Amino acid sequence: MPLRHPCLHLVLVGALVGPVVAAEPKIQGIYSNMEPSVEQGELIGTEIFILPHVENGELGYMALVQFADGLPARPQLVDLDVQGGSLSFTAVHPEEGEIRFTGSIDAEGLTGQLGTLGEVALPRGESIWQWGASGR
């Protein structure tokens, strides 16, 4: 039976190729160091949700970025530039203005330089917004 949907074809090809190239971590996922500050009653950190998409037959990535410096800022959907093992994007921080992230992903998470905010390490895992669902 022929495949009639191009996305189904990509899923099947990805499922077949995935185990062979398992050495490289998936880019898509949630990366977060966002934590509540119980003493101050604030939310502090950065959360990035990387999502894949296909456009004109090419695989690409977008990132949903949210900063919190006391209160959670409005999430931003930004283009993600992936070149080999490195990635970058530009987002607007509520206090610092436009900042550029450059870094890489490994099995542990996302690490790199987040503009004037300096070095950042965002572990791979669930979103802080999922905590209620997971029992945290």
Secondary structure, 3 states (H helix, E strand, C coil): CCCCCHHHHHHHHHHHHCCCCCCCCCCCEEEECCEEECCCCEEEEEEEEEEEEEECCEEEEEEEEEEEEECECCCEEEEEEEECCEEEEEEEECCCEEEEEEEEECCCEEEEEEHHHCEEEEEECCCHHHHHHHCC
